[in-house]
């Protein structure tokens, strides 16, 4: 299942602080809960979902992580980790690589820009399906 929040945002191209831009992006796409930047910024960038995305998947793009490695690195529990991995998987942002009996994870294609192209294709497909349904509803309303 593909799931992402889509809303119009102002691109933060004038902002040079990675944490500010990344946190706003992750909130906008629905990966992270809404954050009050004045009050919750520091706790948000220290949170498990943020660190998972930034420290593990962005800053170590070429590394494939096992669940045990991620749990140890983030100092979290398996259920918490799986909740955030599943959220990223539902957005199609992660590659899940099977090595024998072990699964490893990394950002899709090892590159956020390339991963995002995949997300955009999924959004377009979803919007096309909505359009088909809206057109069908319109026909039904007109009695066609």
C-alpha positions as CSV (number, residue, x, y, z in Angstrom):
1,X,0.0,0.0,0.0
2,X,1.3,3.4,-1.0
3,X,0.6,6.2,1.5
4,X,1.8,9.8,1.7
5,X,0.4,13.1,2.7
6,X,0.3,15.6,-0.1
7,X,0.0,19.3,0.6
8,X,1.2,22.5,-1.0
9,X,4.3,23.9,0.8
10,X,6.8,26.6,0.1
11,X,10.1,25.1,-0.9
12,X,12.7,26.1,1.7
13,X,15.4,26.7,-0.9
14,X,16.6,29.8,1.0
15,X,17.2,27.8,4.2
16,X,20.7,26.3,4.6
17,X,20.2,24.4,7.8
18,X,19.7,20.7,6.9
19,X,17.8,19.9,10.1
20,X,15.3,22.7,9.5
21,X,14.6,21.8,5.9
22,X,14.5,18.1,6.5
23,X,12.2,18.2,9.5
24,X,9.8,20.5,7.7
25,X,9.8,18.1,4.7
26,X,9.3,15.0,6.8
27,X,6.4,16.7,8.6
28,X,4.9,17.8,5.3
29,X,4.9,14.3,3.8
30,X,3.3,12.8,6.9
31,X,6.3,10.8,8.1
32,X,6.8,12.9,11.3
33,X,4.0,14.5,13.4
34,X,3.5,18.2,13.2
35,X,6.2,20.0,15.2
36,X,6.1,23.5,16.9
37,X,9.5,24.7,15.6
38,X,9.9,27.1,18.6
39,X,9.2,24.5,21.2
40,X,9.8,21.0,19.9
41,X,12.6,21.4,17.3
42,X,15.4,20.0,19.4
43,X,13.4,17.0,20.7
44,X,12.1,16.3,17.1
45,X,15.6,16.1,15.6
46,X,16.7,13.8,18.4
47,X,13.7,11.5,17.9
48,X,13.9,8.0,16.6
49,X,12.0,8.6,13.3
50,X,14.1,11.7,12.5
51,X,17.4,10.1,13.3
52,X,16.5,6.9,11.4
53,X,15.8,9.0,8.3
54,X,18.7,11.4,8.6
55,X,21.5,9.6,10.3
56,X,20.9,6.1,9.0
57,X,19.4,6.5,5.6
58,X,20.6,10.0,4.4
59,X,24.0,10.3,5.9
60,X,24.9,6.6,5.2
61,X,23.2,6.4,1.8
62,X,25.3,3.4,0.6
63,X,24.9,1.4,3.8
64,X,22.4,-1.4,4.1
65,X,21.2,-1.7,7.7
66,X,19.8,-4.8,9.5
67,X,17.1,-4.4,12.0
68,X,19.5,-5.3,14.8
69,X,22.0,-2.7,13.7
70,X,19.3,0.0,13.5
71,X,17.9,-0.9,16.9
72,X,21.4,-0.7,18.5
73,X,22.3,2.5,16.7
74,X,19.1,4.3,17.6
75,X,18.8,2.8,21.0
76,X,15.2,1.9,20.5
77,X,12.9,-1.1,20.5
78,X,12.0,-3.4,17.6
79,X,8.3,-2.3,17.6
80,X,9.2,1.3,17.5
81,X,11.7,0.7,14.7
82,X,9.3,-1.3,12.7
83,X,6.6,1.3,13.0
84,X,8.9,3.9,11.4
85,X,10.4,1.5,8.8
86,X,6.8,0.5,7.8
87,X,5.9,4.2,7.4
88,X,8.8,4.8,5.1
89,X,8.1,1.5,3.2
90,X,4.4,2.7,2.7
91,X,5.8,5.8,1.1
92,X,8.1,3.7,-1.1
93,X,11.1,5.5,0.2
94,X,13.0,2.3,1.3
95,X,14.7,-0.6,-0.4
96,X,14.3,-3.9,1.5
97,X,17.1,-6.2,0.5
98,X,17.0,-9.9,1.3
99,X,20.4,-11.4,2.1
100,X,19.7,-15.1,2.9
101,X,17.6,-15.0,6.1
102,X,18.4,-11.4,6.8
103,X,16.6,-8.3,5.6
104,X,18.5,-5.0,5.2
105,X,17.2,-1.6,4.6
106,X,18.5,1.6,2.9
107,X,16.9,4.6,1.2
108,X,15.7,3.6,-2.2
109,X,18.5,3.7,-4.8
110,X,20.8,5.1,-2.1
111,X,19.7,8.6,-3.1
112,X,16.8,10.7,-1.8
113,X,16.4,12.5,-5.1
114,X,16.0,9.2,-7.0
115,X,13.8,7.7,-4.3
116,X,11.6,10.8,-4.5
117,X,11.2,10.3,-8.3
118,X,9.7,6.9,-7.4
119,X,7.3,8.5,-4.9
120,X,6.2,11.1,-7.5
121,X,5.4,8.3,-9.9
122,X,3.3,6.7,-7.3
123,X,1.5,9.9,-6.5
124,X,0.8,10.5,-10.2
125,X,-0.6,6.9,-10.5
126,X,-2.8,7.5,-7.4
127,X,-4.1,10.8,-8.8
128,X,-4.9,9.2,-12.1
129,X,-6.9,6.5,-10.3
130,X,-8.8,9.2,-8.4
131,X,-9.5,11.0,-11.7
132,X,-11.0,7.8,-13.2
133,X,-13.2,7.5,-10.1
134,X,-14.3,11.2,-10.3
135,X,-15.1,10.8,-14.0
136,X,-17.1,7.7,-13.2
137,X,-19.0,9.5,-10.4
138,X,-19.7,12.4,-12.8
139,X,-21.2,10.0,-15.4
140,X,-23.3,8.3,-12.7
141,X,-24.7,11.6,-11.6
142,X,-25.6,12.5,-15.2
143,X,-27.2,9.1,-15.6
144,X,-24.9,7.9,-18.3
